[in-house]
Amino acid sequence: MSKIIPISITTTEQAVTLDATYQFVWFRNMGENDVLLSDHSGIVAGDDDVMTVKAGESGRISTSGKTVYIKAVSGTSTGEIHAQNFSDVPFKSRAKGGGQSITVEPLTVNDNGVYTAPTGKAYSPVSVDVQEQPWQPLQDGYSNFWFELTNDTLSPWLNFSAKTESAVIDWGDGSGEQALDTLRPTHTYSKAGRYIVKVKGVTGIASNIYYSTEFNYSSVVKHIELNSDVASLANSALRYFFGLEDLDISNSSISTLNAYCISYCSSLKSIEIPSSVTSIPTQFAYMDFCVQSVTLPSTITSILGDAFRQCMCLKSITIPQAVTNIGNSAFLSCNALETIHCQPISPPTFGTNVFSGLSSDFIIYVPVGTGETYKAASGWSTYADHILEEGQTPNRMMLAKFNSAKTDEPQDDMR
């Protein structure tokens, strides 16, 4: 459960004790002076284990217990301590200097709440606080890449694998639309801010260069919407895009997803696969910790190994009727997964550890009349105690087994 503690800060160090240990503890600085935080007393600016949170920013605190120590660098400040577990993290982080922080001010837009492109054409409303409201994609025929830049001058790049001769790009800072004459375009912004980069005529997204020495690309791209021009995502195309919160590929013409293409996107919340796709590749969304929903189209026939492994916030999944194969560890350690609706009439070929590491009371719902077939099928028999037919509810014996298993589960270390 999330905990939010409003606090007033002075230069006198104070201790704030939480009601439990949490996986994530953040401080949102809403005042005018910088604030120091640590998990020990005697905090001093510049120490390796002391977090400095600048005015108007948020920072994650490394805690070893339930107590946070805090003080202002000078004067006074106000803010909030946010303590959460995986399922409820309102702030998304990027590496920045020695710590992790993000700006918290809402997006600046016109008075009418509409972003206006340099040409004067009005696009869909985007008056959105990125930290606290879902992003609304722009439906205007472009592929859109939303950058959030925090340094004064940065040269972000986009990495494409293919484009048409008439491809164009608009960097969203008033410089206007220009011909896209390279597969890896760059642009220098004169100041920090949020920019919507709009592209037409790009047909493929190339493999990601994970750690560019010139630019921390993976942290500043917040939202991506791909249009029907885009037909391919390369192997590892968006891997390690730690800041990516929303990805909309439902309007693309992608037919084949490649391995690792959105793995390690630890801020991503939902995934919707277009109906042109027939297979979910290996490690497709591996360790996408914050994903809460996944929509698989009826065209899917296979889910390969580790595809959704450690999607720790995923609560429910529907496996389409056409699926004939589910690979090893496909949903391993999805420990929030409560319900699995498996639509195939015949049990799909099943790998090892597909549903290992889930909570003790998860339920697999299968089509009416197929329960005993699933319970006896290779691989599925491992989870026979969790299988029900659609419309059935757990009986007393099933609930007793769940409760007994719960008492044997190791307690989470929330540090």
WOWO-V34052 format. One record per helix or strand. SS is the DSSP state (helix for helix, strand for strand). FROM is the first residue (numbers start at 1). TO is the last residue. Records with the same first field share a line. If there is no record, write none. Layout:
# WOWO-V34052
SS = FROM-TO ; FROM-TO
This chain:
# WOWO-V34052
strand = 3-9 ; 14-17 ; 24-29 ; 35-38 ; 51-53 ; 57-61 ; 67-72 ; 77-84 ; 95-96 ; 99-103 ; 114-116 ; 122-125 ; 143-149 ; 155-157 ; 160-170 ; 177-179 ; 186-188 ; 193-205 ; 221-225 ; 232-233 ; 246-248 ; 257-257 ; 270-272 ; 279-280 ; 293-295 ; 302-303 ; 316-319 ; 325-326 ; 339-342 ; 349-350 ; 363-366 ; 387-389
helix = 217-220 ; 371-376 ; 380-386 ; 396-408
